[in-house]
């Protein structure tokens, strides 16, 4: 123990590491300890080889290097894994099973290293890298990386030398700057692009106080041309260390610099002048080309105008009274066609109106001198259509106005053609409308629109108006529609002022009329589609419906001897008056008497077969459209109910056996027919809706008020849909945009703060928006 105490460990010494490898026996370790003590002596750097001495970091240490290499590092690769012969491992077998080939590297492409990692012994106890690169030949072969330490060292030394004093002394060689002619030219072009200073700025007084003395300049440009003039600043006194200048000639330097600046300015000025001359040559070349093109165009125009002038002079010569070869209308049309085709520009720019007035108008007047429009309505249409293409001004087509000074064709029609038409219309009788209508139909596509409007408004309509005033429906044998309606395609709305006096005259004629006279229907029927629906219905309600009601009121219903003439007179007007008016007549004047007769007949022990035939006979007298009306259905159903009550009583049931069953069968049959008719109507409407399509269905006339609201909602892009499960007083609620509404008898009710308020459709749309 004493010996152990004397050997106190030095904890300040560096840590010694045990090198890798196999542990030796204890005897060998004692022998190696002696050699290690010798190795632990510090090695002087002078003893190290030159190439081993580190470049930057040099340090020592008590690190104990390993004297032995990696155990097994020198063995061949063929002995790799040989220890498995003495064990139960299966590593080698698994590798071979997975495709490993001895002698090649691991991996899919055999990219693994073949030899084990080699170790390299460090020569001394210095730090890592102190003795140079420690890479082995195997490492260089497997991982070839360029070592850039030497290059970094050279760069470091180069940067370090920049801070050192120049060993050659403080003298620096003068640097000379050279300018080529091209550089001077480029500088001059850049200076030329800069905007020159305005005249006001060039005369501004500038005071320069940047130097020792105050200086005055009279433009900003003088500041940039300051020179180091000799004797500009006082001489500085020489100090102790300052050396006198051996060669100081400021005047010479100033003069030389001035000569250089003058030479530069001359070079720049000459370059600018040369560029200006080149640009002038290019501009003159382009101008010569443009002038030559204009000259060529003018020569062509002069040649064309000379040819046009020759043709016009030839026409004037042939228009002379004593000419042997006078000009005809067809030859004149050919000449104008040639002018339009070959010399269009000259023809378009020339004054066609004066040319046509001088040449064409006399020929056209001679062409129409013996023309009667009512006898030969198509005479001259081809000729006028040809001259329309030759003379009409295309620029005025869109204006469609009356401008006789600029359009030769309009002037031709107004001055030559219109007098013949005006003359023939003054002699024309309005009741003989056929020839005049045919004449205007033949010319409607040829004559200008404003000319046709003038004919219809100023010539035709006054004649028709005067004739309508003289017309008497009671004495005239010719119906008025025979000479008014043919003008509808041409005049259309222009005839509206005639309809009111016609209706008044017809109403006066119907004051003493009786429905037995069928001539009234023949006179009125052509006007049904001419008058507006509102005016026609008002005329019927005022003049026809009261007469028919009086006729029905006088009708006597007698099942044993029935006179049907009065009923036929009324039903004959079914297509002339509206269904609602006819239904109103029947409800007021026919069905009360008819039901009364039925009740009295049933109360007198009747024959029910005769009653059934009588019922079916009267029902067959009405059209399907009238029978489909709800009021008429209600009346006939009421008759069936009366008959059923009659046969259900004790008296009627026992007096005629089987009557109850017959009446019940009749009731069932009639109501089934009504149901089938309604279903057929709905199916027909659905088919028509499908054929027209959604777009046509939306644009069609709505069937009821709800459809009208839906159509308006689609037009204004408003959501209209029912509220599920919500009703008010049994009426379905709907959402119209953000508004809740319901419909009752064709009236829209909008939900207010406390109650429901009726409103119009337009107000509803405004509220929804």
Secondary structure, DSSP 8 states (H G I E B T S, - for coil): -HHHHHS---TTS------SS----HHHHHHHHHHHHHHTS---GGGS-TTTS-SS----------SS--TTTTS-GGGTTGGGGGS---HHHHHHHTT--TTS-SSTTS-S-SS-------SSS--TTTTS----HHHHHHS-----HHHHHHHHHHHHHTTS--TT-S----------HHHHHHHHHHHHHS----HHHHT--EEE-SSSS-EEESSGGGGGG----TTSS------SS----SS--HHHHHHHHHHHHHHHHHHHHHHHHHHHHHHHHHHHHHHHHHHHHHHHHHHHHHHHHHHHHHHHHHHHHHTSTT-SS---HHHHHHHHHHHHHHSHHHHHHS-HHHHHHHHHHHHHHHHTTT--TTT-TTTTHHHHHHHHHHH--GGGTTTT---TTT-HHHHHIIIIIHHHHHHHHHT--TT-HHHHHHHHHHHTTTS-HHHHHHIIIIIIHHHHHHHHHT--TTT-SS-THHHHGGGHHHHGGGGHHHHHHHHHHHHHHTTT--TT-THHHHHHHTTTTTS-HHHHHHHHHHHTHHHHHHHHHT----SSS---HHHHHHHTTTTTS-HHHHHHHIIIIIHHHHHHHHHHHHTT---HHHHHHHHHHHHTTS-HHHHTSHHHHHHHHHHHHHHHHHHHSHHHHHHSTTHHHHHHHHHHHHHHHHHHHHHHHHHHHHHHHHHHHHHHHHHS--SSHHHHHHHHHHHTT--EEEEEEEEETTEEEEEETTEEEEEETTEEEEE-SSSEEEE-HHHHHHHH-
